[in-house]
């Protein structure tokens, strides 16, 4: 655990320190988000937060590959090296989009290429749990499902990156939940605790923590497509790699209880519940309007919260609450199967629903007024 904490802290520190340099570089090269009709920000804001994140991930991976415990496991070194190559390709595509506003088809091709890099290296789904058994996937099925899942998750996070601090916070919370699950599962199943899933997810938490101080409202810089695609890709890869490093027969042998085996499949959906819902709703909404799925609009979930009267920070906080509720709730229920935990989760869910649909906008607007008054004093 100490080595994982070290990887997290290093990823956070490197990302935080390099974000200022990335911001100045973005301004120098004109990689600035101009104010458009569909945007929420009111002043031009520099991109390239994803570049700082990439370097933070790279340093975290290189550190983990050379630590006494994590570094002695070949699968961690092998997977980390290939994942780093893939995210470098993906980040380069994102940087080009931040600079030149490339087409959606070009970005899609870059996402498929990055997914293909890790798939050919062996990082892919190997099995799927069914109600009565766990089935192994053929090579072709494994490749297709992995690429599809990775591309969907990459775009889901890219879609949700619409408010200051939203994508970094949502992904950071989800990655923290998945790291907790993968580590506890390794302990409970008496398996090696050095896994690609844990290394990648803890690195995600680190870079999100390092970038958030630069990105909370009012944001000094944006992560851009280079950052949002990187986060979505890494989160997808961390969940995919779990099926390749845990023996499904051991999960299945646990007294016939398949619940631990379902969690690697269910937990990513819970973690990315809001981004995936936003993605699906965007496709439906744009199709009904006669537009392509990649044509941007102001109908995302965070836009709806703003229209309900939430302040900028209030809308982001509500999205954080839902992400934590879904990700940590599903993980805790799946691992404990406790009636008390389920009851507590239901109570928390009711509270979040009441906040979202009830007095939430008034509460957060009042907090924003108090904060603004304090800053003026």
C-alpha positions as CSV (number, residue, x, y, z in Angstrom):
1,X,0.0,0.0,0.0
2,X,2.9,2.4,0.8
3,X,4.1,2.2,-2.8
4,X,0.7,2.9,-4.2
5,X,0.4,6.0,-1.9
6,X,3.9,7.1,-3.2
7,X,2.8,6.7,-6.8
8,X,-0.4,8.8,-6.1
9,X,1.5,11.6,-4.4
10,X,4.2,11.7,-7.2
11,X,1.5,11.8,-9.9
12,X,-0.3,14.6,-8.1
13,X,2.8,16.7,-7.5
14,X,4.2,16.4,-11.0
15,X,0.8,17.2,-12.6
16,X,0.3,20.2,-10.2
17,X,3.8,21.6,-10.9
18,X,3.6,21.2,-14.7
19,X,0.1,22.6,-15.1
20,X,1.4,26.1,-14.8
21,X,4.0,25.5,-17.5
22,X,1.3,23.8,-19.7
23,X,-0.9,26.8,-19.3
24,X,1.8,29.2,-20.4
25,X,2.6,27.0,-23.4
26,X,-1.0,26.8,-24.4
27,X,-1.3,30.6,-24.4
28,X,2.0,30.9,-26.4
29,X,0.7,28.5,-29.1
30,X,-2.9,29.9,-29.2
31,X,-4.5,26.7,-27.7
32,X,-7.2,28.7,-26.0
33,X,-10.9,27.9,-25.5
34,X,-12.7,30.8,-27.1
35,X,-16.2,31.7,-25.7
36,X,-18.9,30.1,-27.9
37,X,-22.7,30.1,-27.6
38,X,-22.7,26.6,-26.1
39,X,-20.0,27.2,-23.6
40,X,-20.3,28.0,-19.9
41,X,-17.0,29.9,-19.4
42,X,-17.1,33.6,-20.0
43,X,-13.4,34.4,-20.7
44,X,-11.0,32.7,-23.1
45,X,-9.2,29.9,-21.2
46,X,-6.0,28.0,-22.1
47,X,-6.0,24.3,-22.7
48,X,-3.1,21.7,-22.4
49,X,-4.0,20.5,-18.9
50,X,-3.9,17.0,-20.5
51,X,-0.2,17.5,-21.3
52,X,0.6,18.0,-17.6
53,X,-1.6,14.9,-16.8
54,X,0.3,12.8,-19.4
55,X,3.6,13.7,-17.8
56,X,2.2,13.0,-14.4
57,X,1.0,9.6,-15.5
58,X,4.3,8.9,-17.2
59,X,6.3,9.7,-14.1
60,X,3.9,7.6,-12.0
61,X,4.2,4.6,-14.3
62,X,8.0,4.9,-14.5
63,X,8.2,5.1,-10.7
64,X,6.0,2.1,-10.2
65,X,8.1,0.1,-12.7
66,X,11.2,0.7,-10.6
67,X,9.8,0.3,-7.1
68,X,10.9,-2.7,-5.0
69,X,7.4,-4.3,-4.9
70,X,5.5,-3.1,-7.9
71,X,8.5,-3.1,-10.2
72,X,9.4,-6.8,-9.6
73,X,6.2,-8.0,-11.3
74,X,6.6,-8.4,-15.0
75,X,3.0,-7.9,-15.9
76,X,2.9,-4.4,-14.2
77,X,6.1,-3.3,-16.1
78,X,4.8,-4.8,-19.4
79,X,1.3,-3.3,-19.2
80,X,2.4,0.1,-17.9
81,X,4.9,0.5,-20.8
82,X,2.3,-0.2,-23.5
83,X,-0.4,1.8,-21.8
84,X,2.0,4.8,-21.7
85,X,2.6,4.5,-25.4
86,X,-1.2,4.4,-26.0
87,X,-2.0,7.4,-23.9
88,X,0.8,9.4,-25.5
89,X,-0.8,8.7,-28.9
90,X,-4.2,9.7,-27.6
91,X,-2.9,12.8,-25.9
92,X,-1.2,13.9,-29.1
93,X,-4.5,13.6,-30.9
94,X,-6.1,15.7,-28.2
95,X,-3.4,18.3,-28.5
96,X,-4.0,18.5,-32.2
97,X,-7.7,19.0,-31.6
98,X,-7.1,21.7,-29.1
99,X,-4.8,23.5,-31.6
100,X,-6.6,22.8,-34.9
101,X,-10.1,21.6,-34.0
102,X,-9.7,18.4,-36.0
103,X,-12.8,16.4,-37.1
104,X,-14.6,13.9,-35.0
105,X,-13.7,11.1,-37.3
106,X,-10.0,11.8,-36.9
107,X,-10.4,11.8,-33.1
108,X,-12.3,8.5,-33.3
109,X,-9.5,7.0,-35.4
110,X,-7.0,8.1,-32.8
111,X,-9.1,6.5,-30.0
112,X,-9.3,3.2,-31.9
113,X,-5.6,3.3,-32.5
114,X,-4.8,3.8,-28.9
115,X,-7.1,1.0,-27.8
116,X,-5.5,-1.2,-30.4
117,X,-2.1,-0.6,-29.0
118,X,-3.0,-1.9,-25.5
119,X,-5.1,-4.7,-26.9
120,X,-2.2,-6.1,-29.0
121,X,-0.1,-5.9,-25.8
122,X,-2.6,-8.3,-24.1
123,X,-4.5,-5.8,-22.0
124,X,-8.1,-6.9,-22.8
125,X,-11.2,-8.5,-21.4
126,X,-10.8,-12.2,-21.0
127,X,-14.0,-13.4,-19.4
128,X,-17.6,-12.3,-18.7
129,X,-19.7,-13.5,-15.8
130,X,-23.1,-14.9,-16.5
131,X,-25.9,-15.8,-14.0
132,X,-24.7,-19.4,-13.6
133,X,-21.1,-19.4,-14.7
134,X,-18.1,-17.4,-16.0
135,X,-17.4,-17.7,-19.7
136,X,-14.0,-17.1,-21.4
137,X,-14.0,-14.9,-24.5
138,X,-12.4,-15.9,-27.8
139,X,-9.6,-13.8,-29.1
140,X,-11.7,-12.0,-31.6
141,X,-14.6,-11.3,-29.2
142,X,-12.1,-10.1,-26.6
143,X,-10.5,-7.6,-29.0
144,X,-13.8,-6.3,-30.3
145,X,-15.4,-5.9,-26.9
146,X,-12.3,-4.3,-25.4
147,X,-11.9,-1.7,-28.2
148,X,-15.6,-0.9,-28.1
149,X,-15.7,-0.5,-24.3
150,X,-12.5,1.7,-24.2
151,X,-13.8,4.0,-27.0
152,X,-17.2,4.4,-25.3
153,X,-15.6,5.3,-22.0
154,X,-13.1,7.7,-23.6
155,X,-16.0,9.6,-25.3
156,X,-18.2,9.5,-22.2
157,X,-15.6,11.4,-20.1
158,X,-15.0,13.7,-23.1
159,X,-18.7,14.6,-23.2
160,X,-19.0,15.3,-19.4
161,X,-16.1,17.7,-19.5
162,X,-18.3,20.8,-19.6
163,X,-17.8,22.6,-16.2
164,X,-14.7,23.6,-14.3
165,X,-13.5,20.7,-12.3
166,X,-16.2,18.3,-13.4
167,X,-14.4,15.7,-15.4
168,X,-11.3,15.6,-13.1
169,X,-13.5,15.3,-10.0
170,X,-15.9,12.6,-11.4
171,X,-13.1,10.5,-12.8
172,X,-10.9,10.9,-9.7
173,X,-13.8,9.7,-7.4
174,X,-14.5,6.8,-9.7
175,X,-10.8,5.8,-9.9
176,X,-10.5,6.0,-6.1
177,X,-13.5,3.6,-5.8
178,X,-12.0,1.2,-8.4
179,X,-8.5,1.2,-6.7
180,X,-10.2,0.4,-3.4
181,X,-12.1,-2.5,-5.0
182,X,-9.1,-4.0,-6.9
183,X,-6.9,-3.8,-3.8
184,X,-9.5,-5.3,-1.4
185,X,-10.3,-8.1,-4.0
186,X,-6.6,-9.0,-4.2
187,X,-6.4,-9.2,-0.4
188,X,-9.6,-11.3,-0.1
189,X,-8.7,-13.7,-2.9
190,X,-5.1,-14.0,-1.5
191,X,-3.7,-12.9,-4.9
192,X,-0.8,-10.7,-5.7
193,X,-1.5,-7.1,-4.8
194,X,0.6,-5.6,-7.6
195,X,-1.9,-5.3,-10.4
196,X,-2.1,-3.1,-13.5
197,X,-5.6,-2.1,-12.4
198,X,-4.4,-0.7,-9.1
199,X,-1.4,1.1,-10.6
200,X,-3.4,2.8,-13.3
201,X,-6.4,3.7,-11.0
202,X,-4.1,5.2,-8.3
203,X,-2.2,7.2,-11.0
204,X,-5.6,8.6,-12.2
205,X,-6.5,9.7,-8.7
206,X,-3.1,11.4,-8.5
207,X,-3.2,13.4,-11.7
208,X,-6.8,14.4,-11.0
209,X,-5.8,15.7,-7.5
210,X,-2.9,17.5,-9.1
211,X,-4.9,19.2,-11.8
212,X,-8.0,20.2,-9.8
213,X,-6.4,23.2,-8.1
214,X,-5.9,24.7,-11.5
215,X,-9.3,23.7,-12.8
216,X,-11.9,24.5,-10.0
217,X,-14.2,27.4,-10.7
218,X,-13.2,29.9,-11.8
219,X,-10.8,27.8,-13.8
220,X,-7.3,29.0,-14.8
221,X,-7.0,26.4,-17.5
222,X,-8.9,23.5,-19.1
223,X,-7.7,19.9,-19.6
224,X,-9.0,20.0,-23.2
225,X,-9.6,16.9,-25.2
226,X,-6.0,15.8,-24.5
227,X,-7.0,15.5,-20.9
228,X,-10.6,14.3,-21.0
229,X,-9.8,11.5,-23.5
230,X,-6.7,10.5,-21.5
231,X,-8.8,10.2,-18.3
232,X,-11.6,8.2,-19.9
233,X,-9.1,5.9,-21.7
234,X,-7.1,5.2,-18.5
235,X,-10.2,4.5,-16.4
236,X,-11.4,2.1,-19.1
237,X,-8.1,0.4,-19.2
238,X,-7.8,0.0,-15.5
239,X,-11.2,-1.8,-15.4
240,X,-10.4,-4.0,-18.5
241,X,-7.0,-5.1,-17.1
242,X,-8.7,-6.4,-14.0
243,X,-10.2,-9.3,-15.9
244,X,-6.8,-10.3,-17.2
245,X,-5.1,-10.4,-13.8
246,X,-7.6,-12.1,-11.6
247,X,-8.2,-15.8,-12.0
248,X,-11.9,-16.2,-12.8
249,X,-11.9,-19.8,-11.5
250,X,-11.0,-18.5,-8.0
251,X,-13.8,-16.0,-8.1
252,X,-16.2,-18.7,-9.2
253,X,-14.9,-21.2,-6.7
254,X,-15.9,-19.0,-3.7
255,X,-18.8,-21.1,-2.6
256,X,-20.6,-20.5,-5.9
257,X,-20.9,-16.8,-5.1
258,X,-20.4,-14.9,-8.4
259,X,-20.9,-11.5,-7.0
260,X,-17.2,-10.6,-6.8
261,X,-16.9,-11.7,-10.4
262,X,-19.8,-9.4,-11.5
263,X,-18.2,-6.3,-9.9
264,X,-15.4,-5.9,-12.5
265,X,-18.2,-5.6,-15.0
266,X,-20.8,-3.7,-13.0
267,X,-18.5,-1.3,-11.1
268,X,-17.1,0.5,-14.3
269,X,-20.7,1.1,-15.3
270,X,-21.5,2.6,-11.9
271,X,-18.3,4.7,-11.9
272,X,-19.1,6.1,-15.3
273,X,-22.8,6.1,-14.7
274,X,-23.3,9.8,-15.2
275,X,-20.9,10.2,-18.1
276,X,-22.4,7.2,-19.9
277,X,-26.0,8.4,-19.2
278,X,-25.0,11.8,-20.6
279,X,-23.5,10.2,-23.6
280,X,-26.6,8.1,-24.4
281,X,-28.9,11.0,-23.8
282,X,-26.8,13.2,-26.1
283,X,-27.0,10.6,-28.9
284,X,-30.8,10.3,-28.5
285,X,-31.3,14.1,-28.3
286,X,-29.1,14.9,-31.3
287,X,-30.6,12.1,-33.4
288,X,-34.1,13.5,-32.6
289,X,-32.9,16.9,-33.8
290,X,-31.5,15.4,-37.0
291,X,-27.9,16.0,-36.0
292,X,-24.9,13.8,-35.9
293,X,-24.0,12.4,-32.4
294,X,-20.8,14.5,-32.3
295,X,-22.5,17.9,-33.0
296,X,-22.2,19.8,-29.7
297,X,-25.1,21.4,-27.9
298,X,-26.1,22.7,-24.4
299,X,-28.3,19.8,-23.4
300,X,-25.9,17.9,-21.2
301,X,-26.7,16.9,-17.6
302,X,-24.5,19.7,-16.2
303,X,-26.4,22.2,-18.4
304,X,-29.7,21.0,-17.0
305,X,-28.5,21.5,-13.5
306,X,-27.5,25.1,-14.3
307,X,-30.9,25.7,-15.8
308,X,-32.5,24.4,-12.6
309,X,-30.8,27.3,-10.8
310,X,-27.6,25.7,-9.5
311,X,-24.4,27.7,-9.3
312,X,-21.4,26.5,-11.2
313,X,-19.8,24.9,-8.2
314,X,-23.2,23.6,-7.0
315,X,-23.8,21.7,-10.2
316,X,-20.3,20.2,-10.0
317,X,-20.8,19.2,-6.4
318,X,-24.1,17.5,-7.2
319,X,-22.4,15.5,-10.0
320,X,-19.6,14.6,-7.5
321,X,-22.3,13.3,-5.0
322,X,-24.0,11.1,-7.6
323,X,-20.6,9.7,-8.7
324,X,-19.6,8.9,-5.2
325,X,-23.0,7.4,-4.4
326,X,-22.9,5.1,-7.4
327,X,-19.2,4.0,-7.4
328,X,-18.5,3.6,-3.7
329,X,-22.1,2.4,-3.0
330,X,-21.9,-0.4,-5.6
331,X,-18.4,-1.4,-4.5
332,X,-19.3,-1.5,-0.8
333,X,-22.6,-3.4,-1.3
334,X,-20.8,-5.9,-3.6
335,X,-18.0,-6.6,-1.2
336,X,-20.0,-6.7,2.1
337,X,-23.5,-7.8,1.0
338,X,-24.7,-6.3,4.3
339,X,-28.3,-5.4,4.8
340,X,-27.2,-2.4,6.9
341,X,-24.9,-1.2,4.1
342,X,-27.8,-1.5,1.6
343,X,-30.1,0.4,3.9
344,X,-27.5,3.2,4.4
345,X,-27.0,3.4,0.6
346,X,-30.7,3.8,0.1
347,X,-30.9,6.5,2.7
348,X,-27.9,8.3,1.0
349,X,-29.6,7.9,-2.4
350,X,-32.8,9.5,-1.1
351,X,-30.8,12.4,0.4
352,X,-29.0,13.0,-2.9
353,X,-32.3,12.9,-4.8
354,X,-33.8,15.4,-2.4
355,X,-30.8,17.7,-2.8
356,X,-30.9,17.4,-6.5
357,X,-34.6,18.0,-7.1
358,X,-35.4,20.0,-4.0
359,X,-33.6,22.8,-2.2
360,X,-30.3,22.2,-3.8
361,X,-30.2,25.2,-6.0
362,X,-31.1,27.6,-3.2
363,X,-28.5,26.0,-0.8
364,X,-25.7,26.3,-3.3
365,X,-26.7,29.8,-4.5
366,X,-26.6,31.0,-0.9
367,X,-23.2,29.4,-0.4
368,X,-21.9,31.2,-3.5
369,X,-23.2,34.5,-2.3
370,X,-21.5,34.0,1.1
371,X,-18.3,33.1,-0.6
372,X,-18.4,36.1,-2.9
373,X,-19.1,38.4,0.0
374,X,-16.2,37.0,1.9
375,X,-13.9,37.5,-1.0
376,X,-14.9,41.1,-1.4
377,X,-14.1,41.9,2.3
